[in-house]
Structure formats: C-alpha cells, structure tokens
C-alpha cells in the first residue's frame, strides 16, 4: 500500500498546487551531461528547498510568505526529519538562542498541550504542526524524489535532476530549475552534487587550532575496565566480538574520516491499549549483543532501564529513548560509509540500524542474561499504535547526527563556541555543549573501549556566522546550506540541534529572497539588512514582535540590593540571584520600550536555583496602575532539557513608551530569588 501511495505521489509530482510554479517547455539551458536523459517534465520556481526536515519546512514557509514561489522536495516519505522522527526531548542548550519561527514552533506545540511553550512532545504532534506551516503557506511537499545531478553555469546552479526514490527510471526523471537552492537535508546531497567543498569525519586539532578535535579517548559513555573484546575471552586468535574494530588507537587530536554514531530516538508507549508488542526482528543476531551481555555481567548492580538508556518520558505515556553509557542505542562504528555512500548502500546501513535497535529492545526483554528486573521493566513497553502508522509504528528517520559538513565562506570552530572568536555576521545562535557521540569501539590494553565521545560545555549562547551557511563564492553563488553548514566536527557538535537548524533555515530563506530581489549572489547580500529583518519581523508576518527584556540589558533593567550575576543556567548569558540567606531585600525592575500600545501577555523566566524561595513577590506597573502578584515556587514546573521556565504573569494593557515595568523583589523571601528575563507578547489583532 505504501508503495502505491508513493508512486501515486510521484505520478502527480508537479500538479502545480503550489502557486507560482511555471512549467518549462524549453530545456536548452540544461548541461550536456544531463541532456542525454532529458526528463520530460520540468518545473521552475524562485526557491527550491531540498529536504523536508523541520529546517526545510521553515525555509519553505519563510520564502513563500515573502512572496516567492517555492518547491519543497523530500527524498523520502517523512515530513519533519528528527523533530517528528522521535527526538521529542529537544536539545535546547539555552532558550535564548531559539528565535523566530523556530521558537514559534515550540509555542504551537505548547498550545497543543495547554502551555506557553513545550519542548517535549510526541512525534505525531510535531508532524501535525510542521504540516500546519505548509498548509498556511499553501505548500505541497514533493515526496519520494531524490537528487541525482545538478547543472551549473559557471558557479550558478541552473537546475537539478530528480529520480523517483521508490522506482528509479531515467524515463521518469524530473528537472527543477530555481533562482536559489537550499539544501536542508542531513546528508548535504544537493550541496555535493553542486560541486561544493565539504568535509567528512574529524579534523585534527592542528587544522583549526582546536583542543578537543580528532581522536578523543574520554570517560563519557564509556565501557568499564575489564570487558574482554574477544569471541573467546582471553584468546585474541578467536577474533573480535561484533562491533569491535581492529583499528588501533591513534594519538589524541588525530584527524580521520570517521563519523560519530547514529541511532534511532525511540518512541515507545506504556499504554496497553496503544501498544504493539516488541518482537524479535527479522535478521536478529544475538551475537551482536555479546559485548552487552558481558557488560551486564560486569555491573550486576545496574538493574534499571535508565542504567542502559536515556529513557525520557514524553506526553501520553510515550518516550524519547537515547543512547546512554558503554553499550546502548548507538550503533558505534557502523555508519562510517554513510555520508558519501550511494542511495542503495545508505538504505542497507539504515536497515542495519533498524534491525540492531529493534534487536536491542528485544534482547533486553527476553535474553536470560539480562536481570529479571530489567526484562520485566522492558516488557511493560511497546511500539505505539498511533505513531508512524505508515511505517509499521517505527520511525522512518535515522538520527544522522553528522554526515557531510560544508567548507564554506567561513568555518565555525571551537573558538566560536567558547566565544574566543565572535562573528559579526551572526544570523542565529547556538548554545549547546560541544557534543560528539562515540565514533569507534576498539581494543585498548586488551579491553573493549569506546572512542570519540566529547561533552564540553560551560559557555553561553554564541552567534553563528552567515558565512557558514554559504559556499565559497567561486564554487556556488545561489546555494544556502543551513543544516550541513560549514563547521569543524567539534563545533558542529554544538550547533547541530533541531531548533538551531530551524533558526538558520529561516535566515537562509530570507537571504535567498534578498539575493533574488537584489539580483546578487548569496555571498553578496546586505547582511545588516538580513539581521534587521530577523529582529523586526521574526514570524515573517509583519506583526509587532514580542519584547524581551533580559537582565543584561542595562538600559532597561535597574537593580537594587545584593544580586549576584550567575553565568550559567539562565535565559541568555546570565541571570541575577540573591543568596538564600540574604535578608536585606532587593529588587530588579524590567522596563520595556512599548512601541505599539495594547494588550500584552507578560511572562517572567525563572531558572532553577539551589534552595529557592517558596514565594516570590512580583509587581506589574501598567501605565498608572500597579498589580502585586505572589509567585509560588511549586507553580514553576521545569520540563525537558532547559534551565528554567516561563511563568505567566498575566494580561495587561500597556501604553506606548516606558511607563510600564515588572519588578521582582527578594524582600521577605525564605530562600534564593532569581531575576532573569521578562517577556511582553502582544496579542494578535
């Protein structure tokens, strides 16, 4: 049935439901290399977005809302990439870094669950709201079509050729011409076909003057000492266990072409009425889990699922399960060929990951070497009937953490993450830890060890260069790459988060429109104008943007009393806090500059602090009126990978100017009080 649907979609590939599409009758502009198998149907649009990931959806929506014709192509059949592919426990780093339509997406998710924002969600809910953007813009995704070539005139892409992903046949190939192209895939296939330089694997520390690049034998997600790597313990001549590579350990900082591990972010349910049992998958090979069995025997005290998985709870009794410790959902070392593999080889790698992951779940539920407590716990979970209904209740999206990385006009490095180098052409921010999963499993001193894991953080939000989204001008003048952007392996590990990809996709789409309108290359657009557009019209709807007053905004924040600046864990670069023993009292006043009078919903951000006060005094001045509010600590519920939560202060009618403010007081507090940021959200008219 799925195949019939896909073929039907292909048959009506370009039914021109997207306004602005123009069939092209004359294909003389095609290069000689593609003329031999000249497709019968061609389509022309202003902007071609390749990859219907969450980034691709936001890019397409942005360009269409700005008046351009858009074609959105997805090589598979899945909408939303990892955002709707199981990664519901959103990697945020710092909410301050998430702006524009990306933030709006998590607000829409929040409304679905009855909250202001929500960063944990079910896959089907994510897909629903990504589809909502496309419906609002009148965009129909072209599914099951993948790029096989790109035709260029000099450094400009003129067109790309697509083949049917389900049933490749040169007779049914299609051509898409556009003024600007965006590659929003995790693999960077369009970028590669266009002849743009890229890297795969890890740089050496010496390449970009980094310190945690290349080979890194660290303790994170590591196997304990003493795990024998050989089929017959103690006998190297018996050969290595499955998953253990014969590669030798190179010196720390050595570069290579190896890629950090992929996995599936697994959605299971504990609701019996919505459950499909976990059964033995086709191709199950118990020898793949011999190392795991030895690990379990080595640590008998570990008897919970959370000892072997990051088992994050999602709404409605569901999960987002991720890799944890020495042997888990990461299929370490089995993806090194993936970035540059052809489509057939990639499909084989994807199937192997699916079989491995389903086998892992089955192993934990049924193998007698697994402690009874663990087996019983696993058997309480199953695949959700209401998720991924078209793909057997299993995510169609492998978590491709990193594949190709463009070598563009600017390369983001460790120095950018740590703010030792700060770019001036920032068009988005990142804030997550520099994060790499393990890359290989090898023998070190006669023991099985994982290599490649890096988790180094402690820095605040930092800007991402526009130059990292565009190729070198001599290579391509009309391509933007917001996902496989230009960064070293270790810097990419900080940037590569779904919300950030969406932010960069919006910036890229605006840049594409500016390039078209100005008839310039994407490298030559007016970057300050792009930055201004992002700030003035964050939702691409022309409406009054919300107003954020952060504690570091000295022009709009006044402080009385003893407040310490805390550099980690708040909203933005820092937050202010009093000591839990401070009895002197003090206050922080946030005063916005209201440009458009009217009703505003006001939210105050409260980060997690040690020994917080059970009650905080807050007052709102709205023109000539003042209202006092008691904020109870128990009402601030923090969920997901976040430092704190927005507290809804209420709706207020605010006059134009600076006659309104929010005051957070520590007077009479029984513990620590935080003052971080206040948000003023205008009601839509």
C-alpha positions as CSV (number, residue, x, y, z in Angstrom):
1,X,0.0,0.0,0.0
2,X,2.8,2.4,0.9
3,X,4.5,1.8,-2.5
4,X,1.2,2.5,-4.3
5,X,0.9,5.8,-2.4
6,X,4.4,6.8,-3.2
7,X,4.0,6.0,-6.9
8,X,0.8,8.0,-6.9
9,X,2.6,10.9,-5.4
10,X,5.3,10.6,-8.0
11,X,2.7,10.4,-10.8
12,X,1.3,13.8,-9.8
13,X,4.7,15.1,-8.8
14,X,4.2,18.6,-10.2
15,X,0.5,19.2,-10.3
16,X,1.3,22.8,-9.6
17,X,-0.8,23.1,-6.5
18,X,1.9,25.5,-5.4
19,X,1.1,29.0,-6.6
20,X,3.8,30.5,-8.7
21,X,5.1,27.3,-10.3
22,X,5.9,27.6,-14.0
23,X,6.4,24.6,-16.3
24,X,9.4,24.9,-18.5
25,X,8.9,23.9,-22.2
26,X,12.4,24.7,-23.4
27,X,15.3,22.8,-21.8
28,X,18.1,24.1,-24.0
29,X,19.8,25.6,-20.9
30,X,20.4,22.1,-19.5
31,X,24.0,21.0,-19.5
32,X,25.3,18.4,-21.9
33,X,25.8,15.9,-19.1
34,X,22.1,15.8,-18.4
35,X,20.8,16.3,-21.9
36,X,21.2,12.6,-22.9
37,X,18.5,11.6,-20.4
38,X,16.5,14.8,-20.7
39,X,13.4,14.5,-18.4
40,X,10.1,15.1,-20.0
41,X,8.8,17.5,-17.3
42,X,10.5,20.5,-15.9
43,X,9.4,22.9,-13.2
44,X,10.7,26.3,-12.3
45,X,10.4,28.2,-9.0
46,X,12.1,31.1,-7.3
47,X,13.3,29.0,-4.4
48,X,13.9,25.2,-4.4
49,X,14.2,23.7,-0.9
50,X,15.7,20.2,-0.9
51,X,14.8,18.2,2.2
52,X,11.5,18.4,4.2
53,X,13.2,18.3,7.5
54,X,12.0,20.7,10.2
55,X,14.5,23.2,8.8
56,X,13.2,22.6,5.2
57,X,9.7,23.3,6.3
58,X,10.6,26.5,8.0
59,X,12.7,27.6,5.0
60,X,9.9,26.9,2.5
61,X,7.3,28.6,4.7
62,X,9.5,31.7,5.0
63,X,10.3,32.1,1.3
64,X,6.6,31.6,0.4
65,X,5.4,34.1,3.0
66,X,7.9,36.6,1.5
67,X,6.2,36.3,-1.9
68,X,8.3,33.8,-3.7
69,X,7.3,30.6,-5.5
70,X,8.7,27.6,-3.7
71,X,9.2,23.9,-4.4
72,X,9.8,21.7,-1.4
73,X,11.3,18.3,-2.2
74,X,11.7,15.4,0.1
75,X,13.8,12.4,-1.0
76,X,11.9,10.1,1.4
77,X,8.3,9.9,2.6
78,X,8.7,11.5,6.0
79,X,7.9,15.1,7.0
80,X,10.0,16.8,9.7
81,X,13.2,14.9,9.9
82,X,14.3,14.2,13.5
83,X,11.9,16.7,15.0
84,X,9.0,14.4,14.1
85,X,11.2,11.4,14.0
86,X,11.4,10.6,17.7
87,X,13.6,13.4,19.0
88,X,10.9,14.8,21.3
89,X,13.3,15.6,24.2
90,X,14.5,18.7,22.5
91,X,18.2,19.6,22.7
92,X,18.0,23.3,23.6
93,X,21.1,24.5,25.4
94,X,19.6,27.8,26.2
95,X,16.1,29.0,25.1
96,X,17.5,32.5,24.4
97,X,19.2,31.1,21.3
98,X,16.0,29.9,19.8
99,X,14.3,32.7,17.9
100,X,11.8,33.5,15.2
101,X,9.7,30.7,13.6
102,X,11.7,28.0,15.4
103,X,10.5,29.4,18.8
104,X,7.1,29.8,17.3
105,X,7.0,26.1,16.5
106,X,7.6,25.2,20.2
107,X,4.9,27.8,21.1
108,X,2.5,26.0,18.8
109,X,3.4,22.7,20.5
110,X,2.9,24.3,23.8
111,X,-0.6,25.4,22.9
112,X,-1.4,21.9,21.9
113,X,-0.5,20.7,25.4
114,X,-2.1,23.7,27.1
115,X,1.1,25.6,27.9
116,X,3.0,28.6,26.7
117,X,5.9,26.6,25.2
118,X,6.6,22.9,25.2
119,X,9.9,21.3,24.3
120,X,8.9,17.7,24.9
121,X,6.3,16.1,22.6
122,X,5.0,13.2,20.7
123,X,6.3,12.6,17.1
124,X,2.8,12.8,15.6
125,X,2.2,16.2,17.3
126,X,5.4,17.6,15.9
127,X,4.5,16.4,12.4
128,X,1.0,18.0,12.8
129,X,2.4,21.4,13.5
130,X,5.1,21.3,10.8
131,X,2.3,20.4,8.4
132,X,0.3,23.3,9.7
133,X,3.1,25.7,8.5
134,X,2.9,24.2,5.0
135,X,-0.9,24.3,4.9
136,X,-0.9,28.0,5.9
137,X,1.6,28.8,3.1
138,X,-0.1,26.6,0.6
139,X,2.9,24.3,0.1
140,X,2.6,20.7,-1.1
141,X,5.7,18.6,-0.5
142,X,7.1,16.6,-3.4
143,X,7.8,13.3,-1.7
144,X,10.0,10.3,-2.8
145,X,12.2,12.2,-5.2
146,X,16.0,12.5,-4.8
147,X,18.7,14.5,-6.5
148,X,21.0,12.7,-8.9
149,X,22.7,15.6,-10.6
150,X,23.0,19.4,-10.7
151,X,23.6,21.5,-13.8
152,X,25.6,24.7,-13.4
153,X,26.5,27.7,-15.5
154,X,29.8,28.8,-14.0
155,X,29.2,29.0,-10.3
156,X,25.4,29.2,-10.5
157,X,23.1,26.1,-10.2
158,X,20.6,26.3,-13.0
159,X,18.7,23.1,-12.3
160,X,18.7,19.8,-10.6
161,X,17.5,16.4,-11.8
162,X,15.4,14.2,-9.6
163,X,14.7,10.5,-9.8
164,X,11.9,8.5,-8.2
165,X,13.3,7.3,-4.9
166,X,11.0,4.2,-4.9
167,X,11.3,3.2,-8.5
168,X,14.3,4.9,-10.2
169,X,13.8,5.2,-14.0
170,X,15.5,7.7,-16.3
171,X,12.3,8.0,-18.3
172,X,10.5,9.5,-15.3
173,X,13.3,11.8,-14.0
174,X,12.2,15.3,-13.3
175,X,14.1,18.6,-13.5
176,X,13.7,21.6,-11.2
177,X,15.1,25.0,-12.1
178,X,15.3,27.7,-9.5
179,X,16.9,31.1,-8.8
180,X,18.2,30.0,-5.4
181,X,18.5,26.5,-3.8
182,X,18.6,25.5,-0.2
183,X,19.9,22.1,0.9
184,X,18.1,21.3,4.2
185,X,19.0,17.6,4.3
186,X,21.1,15.9,7.0
187,X,23.4,14.5,4.2
188,X,24.1,17.5,2.1
189,X,23.4,15.7,-1.2
190,X,22.4,18.7,-3.2
191,X,25.5,20.6,-1.9
192,X,27.7,17.7,-3.0
193,X,26.1,17.3,-6.4
194,X,26.7,21.1,-7.0
195,X,30.4,20.6,-6.5
196,X,30.7,22.4,-3.2
197,X,33.6,21.5,-1.0
198,X,32.8,19.6,2.2
199,X,34.4,17.6,5.0
200,X,33.5,14.2,6.4
201,X,34.9,13.0,9.7
202,X,37.1,14.7,12.2
203,X,39.7,17.4,11.7
204,X,43.0,17.2,13.5
205,X,43.4,19.6,16.4
206,X,46.1,21.4,14.5
207,X,43.9,22.1,11.5
208,X,41.9,24.9,13.2
209,X,43.9,25.4,16.4
210,X,41.4,23.4,18.5
211,X,41.9,21.2,21.6
212,X,39.1,18.6,21.6
213,X,39.1,17.8,17.9
214,X,40.0,14.5,16.3
215,X,40.6,11.3,18.3
216,X,39.5,11.6,21.9
217,X,39.6,8.7,24.4
218,X,37.4,10.0,27.2
219,X,35.3,8.6,30.0
220,X,31.8,9.7,28.8
221,X,29.5,6.8,27.6
222,X,32.4,4.5,28.2
223,X,32.8,0.8,28.9
224,X,34.3,0.0,32.3
225,X,37.7,-1.6,32.5
226,X,37.9,-5.3,32.2
227,X,35.5,-6.0,29.3
228,X,37.1,-8.7,27.1
229,X,36.8,-7.9,23.4
230,X,37.4,-11.4,22.0
231,X,34.9,-14.0,20.9
232,X,36.6,-16.4,23.3
233,X,37.6,-14.4,26.4
234,X,41.3,-14.1,26.7
235,X,42.0,-15.5,23.2
236,X,42.8,-12.8,20.6
237,X,43.2,-15.5,18.0
238,X,39.4,-16.2,18.3
239,X,38.7,-12.9,16.7
240,X,36.9,-9.8,17.9
241,X,33.3,-9.6,19.1
242,X,30.8,-8.0,16.8
243,X,31.0,-4.2,17.0
244,X,34.7,-4.1,18.0
245,X,37.0,-2.6,15.4
246,X,40.6,-3.9,14.8
247,X,41.7,-0.2,14.3
248,X,44.4,1.0,16.6
249,X,44.1,3.9,18.9
250,X,45.7,7.0,17.3
251,X,47.1,9.8,19.4
252,X,44.6,12.3,20.8
253,X,43.8,15.1,18.4
254,X,44.5,13.0,15.3
255,X,42.1,13.6,12.4
256,X,40.3,10.9,10.4
257,X,37.3,10.3,8.2
258,X,35.2,8.5,10.8
259,X,31.7,9.7,11.7
260,X,30.1,9.8,15.1
261,X,27.5,7.1,15.8
262,X,23.9,7.2,14.6
263,X,20.9,5.8,16.3
264,X,17.1,5.9,16.5
265,X,15.4,8.1,19.0
266,X,12.9,5.5,20.1
267,X,9.2,6.2,20.7
268,X,7.6,3.5,22.9
269,X,4.5,3.5,25.0
270,X,3.5,2.0,28.3
271,X,-0.3,2.3,27.5
272,X,-1.5,-1.3,26.9
273,X,-4.4,0.0,24.8
274,X,-2.0,1.7,22.4
275,X,0.8,-0.9,22.4
276,X,2.2,-3.1,19.7
277,X,4.5,-5.7,21.4
278,X,8.2,-5.7,20.8
279,X,9.0,-8.9,18.9
280,X,12.2,-10.5,17.6
281,X,13.0,-8.5,14.4
282,X,13.8,-10.2,11.1
283,X,17.6,-10.6,10.9
284,X,18.1,-10.7,14.7
285,X,21.6,-11.9,15.6
286,X,22.2,-12.5,19.3
287,X,25.9,-12.4,18.8
288,X,25.6,-8.6,18.2
289,X,24.8,-8.3,21.9
290,X,27.6,-10.5,23.4
291,X,29.6,-7.4,24.5
292,X,26.4,-6.1,26.1
293,X,25.9,-9.4,28.0
294,X,29.5,-9.1,29.3
295,X,28.8,-5.5,30.3
296,X,25.7,-6.5,32.2
297,X,27.5,-9.3,34.0
298,X,30.3,-6.8,34.9
299,X,27.8,-4.4,36.7
300,X,25.1,-6.5,38.3
301,X,24.1,-3.5,40.5
302,X,22.6,-1.8,37.4
303,X,19.1,-3.1,37.2
304,X,17.0,-0.3,35.7
305,X,16.4,0.8,32.1
306,X,17.9,4.2,32.9
307,X,21.2,2.5,33.5
308,X,21.4,1.5,29.8
309,X,19.2,4.1,28.1
310,X,18.4,7.8,28.5
311,X,14.7,7.0,29.0
312,X,12.9,10.3,28.7
313,X,9.2,10.5,29.2
314,X,7.0,12.2,26.7
315,X,3.4,13.2,26.9
316,X,0.7,10.5,26.9
317,X,2.8,7.6,28.2
318,X,5.4,7.8,25.5
319,X,9.2,8.0,25.3
320,X,12.1,9.5,23.6
321,X,14.9,7.0,24.2
322,X,18.5,7.9,23.5
323,X,21.9,6.4,24.0
324,X,23.5,6.0,27.4
325,X,26.8,4.6,28.8
326,X,29.0,2.0,27.2
327,X,26.6,-0.1,25.1
328,X,23.2,1.3,24.1
329,X,21.2,2.5,21.1
330,X,24.3,4.0,19.3
331,X,25.4,1.5,16.6
332,X,29.0,2.6,17.1
333,X,31.3,2.4,14.0
334,X,28.7,1.1,11.6
335,X,28.0,4.3,9.8
336,X,31.4,5.5,8.5
337,X,30.5,4.9,4.9
338,X,27.1,6.6,5.1
339,X,27.9,10.3,4.2
340,X,29.3,9.5,0.8
341,X,27.5,6.2,0.1
342,X,25.1,5.8,-2.8
343,X,21.4,5.6,-2.1
344,X,21.4,1.7,-2.2
345,X,24.3,1.5,0.4
346,X,22.7,4.1,2.6
347,X,19.4,2.0,2.6
348,X,21.4,-1.0,3.7
349,X,23.0,1.0,6.6
350,X,19.6,2.3,7.7
351,X,18.1,-1.2,7.7
352,X,21.1,-2.5,9.7
353,X,20.5,0.3,12.3
354,X,16.8,-0.6,12.5
355,X,17.4,-4.3,12.9
356,X,20.1,-3.6,15.6
357,X,17.9,-1.2,17.5
358,X,14.8,-3.4,17.5
359,X,17.1,-6.3,18.4
360,X,18.5,-4.4,21.3
361,X,15.0,-3.8,22.7
362,X,14.1,-7.5,22.2
363,X,17.3,-8.6,23.9
364,X,16.6,-6.6,27.0
365,X,13.1,-8.0,27.2
366,X,13.9,-11.7,26.5
367,X,17.5,-12.7,26.9
368,X,18.1,-14.8,30.1
369,X,21.4,-13.0,30.7
370,X,19.5,-9.8,31.4
371,X,18.5,-9.5,35.0
372,X,14.8,-10.3,35.6
373,X,14.1,-6.7,36.9
374,X,15.3,-5.3,33.5
375,X,13.4,-7.8,31.5
376,X,10.2,-7.2,33.4
377,X,10.6,-3.4,33.0
378,X,11.2,-3.7,29.2
379,X,8.2,-5.9,28.7
380,X,5.9,-3.1,30.0
381,X,6.7,-1.1,26.9
382,X,5.8,-1.5,23.2
383,X,5.6,0.4,19.9
384,X,2.7,3.0,19.9
385,X,-0.1,2.1,17.5
386,X,-0.8,5.8,16.9
387,X,2.8,6.7,15.8
388,X,4.4,6.1,12.4
389,X,1.3,4.3,11.2
390,X,2.6,4.2,7.6
391,X,5.9,2.7,8.6
392,X,5.0,-0.1,10.9
393,X,5.0,2.1,14.1
394,X,8.7,2.6,13.7
395,X,10.4,5.9,12.9
396,X,11.4,6.3,9.2
397,X,14.1,8.8,10.2
398,X,17.5,7.5,11.3
399,X,19.3,10.0,13.5
400,X,22.1,11.2,11.2
401,X,23.9,13.2,13.7
402,X,26.6,14.3,11.3
403,X,27.4,13.5,7.7
404,X,28.9,16.0,5.3
405,X,29.9,19.4,6.5
406,X,30.3,22.2,4.0
407,X,33.7,24.0,3.8
408,X,32.1,27.4,3.2
409,X,33.0,31.1,3.2
410,X,33.5,30.8,7.0
411,X,34.2,27.7,9.1
412,X,32.8,27.7,12.7
413,X,35.3,26.3,15.2
414,X,35.8,25.6,18.9
415,X,36.9,29.2,19.3
416,X,33.5,30.4,18.2
417,X,31.7,28.1,20.6
418,X,33.8,29.3,23.5
419,X,33.4,33.0,22.4
420,X,37.1,33.4,21.9
421,X,36.2,34.5,18.4
422,X,32.8,36.3,17.9
423,X,31.5,36.7,14.4
424,X,29.8,40.0,13.3
425,X,27.6,38.4,10.7
426,X,25.6,36.3,13.1
427,X,22.1,35.2,11.8
428,X,21.3,32.8,14.6
429,X,22.7,31.4,17.8
430,X,23.8,28.1,19.3
431,X,24.3,27.3,22.9
432,X,24.6,23.6,23.3
433,X,27.6,21.7,24.7
434,X,30.2,20.7,22.1
435,X,28.9,17.2,21.8
436,X,30.2,14.2,19.9
437,X,28.9,10.6,20.4
438,X,31.4,7.8,20.2
439,X,32.9,7.1,16.8
440,X,34.6,3.7,17.2
441,X,34.8,0.7,19.5
442,X,38.4,-0.6,19.7
443,X,40.8,-2.6,21.8
444,X,42.9,-0.6,24.3
445,X,45.2,-2.5,26.6
446,X,43.3,-5.7,25.9
447,X,39.9,-4.2,26.8
448,X,37.0,-3.1,24.7
449,X,36.8,0.7,24.8
450,X,34.7,3.4,23.1
451,X,36.4,6.3,21.4
452,X,35.2,9.7,20.2
453,X,32.8,10.8,22.9
454,X,33.2,14.6,23.8
455,X,30.9,16.6,26.0
456,X,32.4,20.0,26.8
457,X,30.2,22.9,27.7
458,X,30.1,25.8,30.2
459,X,29.7,28.6,27.6
460,X,26.8,30.8,26.8
461,X,24.9,31.4,23.6
462,X,27.1,32.5,20.7
463,X,26.4,33.8,17.1
464,X,26.6,31.6,14.0
465,X,28.1,33.3,11.0
466,X,26.1,33.9,7.9
467,X,29.3,32.9,6.1
468,X,29.0,29.4,7.4
469,X,25.7,29.0,5.6
470,X,27.0,29.8,2.1
471,X,29.7,28.2,-0.1
472,X,32.8,29.9,-1.2
473,X,31.6,32.3,-4.0
474,X,33.9,30.7,-6.6
475,X,32.2,27.4,-6.0
476,X,28.5,28.3,-6.0
477,X,26.6,31.6,-5.9
478,X,23.0,30.5,-5.4
479,X,23.1,27.8,-2.7
480,X,22.5,28.0,1.1
481,X,23.2,25.2,3.5
482,X,21.6,25.7,6.9
483,X,21.9,22.0,8.1
484,X,25.2,20.7,6.7
485,X,26.7,24.1,7.4
486,X,30.4,25.0,7.5
487,X,31.9,23.9,10.8
488,X,34.5,21.7,12.2
489,X,33.4,18.4,13.7
490,X,33.6,19.6,17.3
491,X,31.8,23.0,16.6
492,X,29.2,21.2,14.6
493,X,28.5,19.1,17.7
494,X,27.3,22.2,19.4
495,X,25.4,23.7,16.5
496,X,23.7,20.5,15.2
497,X,20.4,20.9,17.2
498,X,17.0,20.8,15.6
499,X,15.8,24.2,16.9
500,X,19.0,25.8,15.7
501,X,18.7,24.3,12.2
502,X,15.2,25.9,12.0
503,X,16.6,29.3,13.0
504,X,19.3,29.0,10.4
505,X,16.8,27.8,7.8
506,X,14.7,30.9,8.3
507,X,17.8,33.1,8.0
508,X,18.8,31.3,4.8
509,X,15.4,31.6,3.2
510,X,15.3,35.4,3.9
511,X,18.8,35.6,2.4
512,X,17.6,33.7,-0.6
513,X,14.7,36.2,-1.2
514,X,17.1,39.1,-0.7
515,X,19.5,37.6,-3.3
516,X,16.7,37.2,-5.8
517,X,15.3,40.7,-5.2
518,X,18.8,42.3,-5.4
519,X,20.0,40.1,-8.2
520,X,23.1,39.3,-6.2
521,X,24.9,36.2,-5.2
522,X,24.0,34.8,-1.8
523,X,27.5,35.8,-0.7
524,X,26.9,39.5,-1.6
525,X,23.6,40.2,0.1
526,X,23.2,43.0,2.7
527,X,23.8,41.1,6.0
528,X,22.9,44.0,8.3
529,X,19.6,44.2,6.4
530,X,19.1,40.5,6.9
531,X,19.8,40.8,10.6
532,X,17.4,43.7,10.9
533,X,14.7,41.7,9.1
534,X,15.1,38.8,11.6
535,X,14.7,41.2,14.5
536,X,11.9,43.3,13.2
537,X,9.7,40.6,11.6
538,X,10.6,37.3,13.5
539,X,7.4,35.5,12.4
540,X,7.5,36.7,8.8
541,X,4.0,38.2,9.2
542,X,4.7,41.9,9.6
543,X,3.2,42.0,13.1
544,X,4.6,43.7,16.2
545,X,7.3,41.4,17.6
546,X,7.4,40.4,21.3
547,X,9.7,42.4,23.6
548,X,12.3,40.6,25.6
549,X,14.0,42.5,28.5
550,X,16.9,40.4,29.7
551,X,18.8,41.1,33.0
552,X,21.9,42.1,30.9
553,X,20.0,44.9,29.2
554,X,21.3,47.7,31.5
555,X,19.3,50.3,29.6
556,X,16.0,48.7,30.5
557,X,16.9,47.0,33.8
558,X,17.6,48.6,37.2
559,X,18.9,46.7,40.2
560,X,18.7,47.4,43.9
561,X,20.3,45.3,46.7
562,X,22.7,42.4,46.5
563,X,22.2,40.4,43.4
564,X,24.9,38.1,42.1
565,X,25.4,37.6,38.3
566,X,25.2,33.8,37.6
567,X,26.9,32.9,34.3
568,X,25.3,29.5,33.7
569,X,21.8,28.1,33.8
570,X,19.6,31.0,33.0
571,X,17.9,32.6,29.9
572,X,20.6,34.2,27.9
573,X,24.2,34.8,29.0
574,X,23.4,35.1,32.7
575,X,20.8,35.7,35.4
576,X,20.7,37.6,38.7
577,X,20.1,35.8,42.0
578,X,20.2,36.5,45.7
579,X,21.7,34.3,48.3
580,X,19.2,32.1,50.2
581,X,20.5,33.7,53.4
582,X,20.2,37.3,52.2
583,X,17.7,39.1,54.5
584,X,18.3,42.6,53.3
585,X,15.9,42.6,50.4
586,X,16.3,44.0,47.0
587,X,14.6,44.2,43.6
588,X,15.2,44.1,39.9
589,X,12.9,46.1,37.6
590,X,12.5,45.3,33.9
591,X,11.2,48.3,31.9
592,X,10.2,47.6,28.2
593,X,10.0,50.2,25.5
594,X,6.5,49.7,24.2
595,X,6.3,50.7,20.5
596,X,2.7,49.7,19.9
597,X,0.2,50.2,22.8
598,X,-2.3,47.4,23.5
599,X,-2.8,44.2,25.4
600,X,0.3,42.1,26.2
601,X,0.7,38.8,27.8
602,X,3.6,39.0,30.3
603,X,5.9,36.1,31.2
604,X,8.8,36.0,33.7
605,X,11.6,33.5,33.3
606,X,12.6,31.7,36.5
607,X,15.7,29.5,36.2
608,X,16.5,26.6,38.6
609,X,18.4,27.8,41.7
610,X,19.6,25.9,44.8
611,X,17.3,26.4,47.8
612,X,14.8,28.6,46.0
613,X,12.3,30.8,47.9
614,X,8.9,29.2,48.3
615,X,7.3,32.5,47.4
616,X,8.4,35.5,45.3
617,X,6.9,39.0,45.3
618,X,6.4,40.4,41.8
619,X,4.6,43.5,40.8
620,X,3.5,44.8,37.4
621,X,3.2,48.5,36.6
622,X,0.9,49.1,33.6
623,X,0.9,52.8,33.0
624,X,-0.7,54.3,36.1
625,X,-1.9,51.0,37.5
626,X,0.1,48.6,39.7
627,X,-0.7,45.0,40.5
628,X,1.1,42.8,43.0
629,X,1.5,39.1,42.4
630,X,2.8,36.2,44.6
631,X,4.7,33.6,42.6
632,X,4.8,30.3,44.3
633,X,7.9,28.1,43.7
634,X,5.7,25.0,43.4
635,X,3.9,26.5,40.4
636,X,7.1,26.8,38.3
637,X,7.4,23.4,36.7
638,X,10.5,22.8,34.6
639,X,10.4,20.1,32.0
640,X,12.9,18.9,29.4
641,X,16.5,20.0,28.7
642,X,16.1,23.5,29.9
643,X,17.4,25.8,32.6
644,X,14.0,27.1,33.8
645,X,10.5,28.0,32.7
646,X,8.4,31.0,31.7
647,X,5.8,31.9,34.4
648,X,2.6,33.5,33.1
649,X,2.2,36.8,35.0
650,X,-1.0,37.8,33.2
651,X,-2.5,40.0,30.6
652,X,-2.1,43.8,30.8
653,X,-2.9,46.8,28.7
654,X,0.3,48.7,28.2
655,X,0.6,52.3,26.9
656,X,3.3,53.3,24.4
657,X,6.7,54.2,25.8
658,X,8.4,53.2,29.1
659,X,5.6,53.8,31.6
660,X,5.3,50.0,32.3
661,X,7.5,47.6,34.2
662,X,7.8,44.3,36.0
663,X,9.5,44.3,39.4
664,X,10.9,41.1,41.1
665,X,11.6,41.5,44.8
666,X,13.6,39.4,47.3
667,X,12.0,41.2,50.3
668,X,10.9,38.7,52.9
669,X,11.9,35.7,50.7
670,X,12.7,32.4,52.5
671,X,15.3,31.3,50.0
672,X,17.1,32.3,46.9
673,X,15.3,34.5,44.4
674,X,16.2,34.7,40.6
675,X,15.6,37.6,38.3
676,X,16.4,36.7,34.7
677,X,14.2,37.9,31.9
678,X,10.7,39.2,31.2
679,X,8.8,38.8,28.0
680,X,6.0,41.0,26.7
681,X,4.0,39.3,24.0
682,X,1.5,41.4,22.1
683,X,-1.9,39.9,21.4
684,X,-2.6,39.4,17.7
685,X,-5.1,41.7,16.1
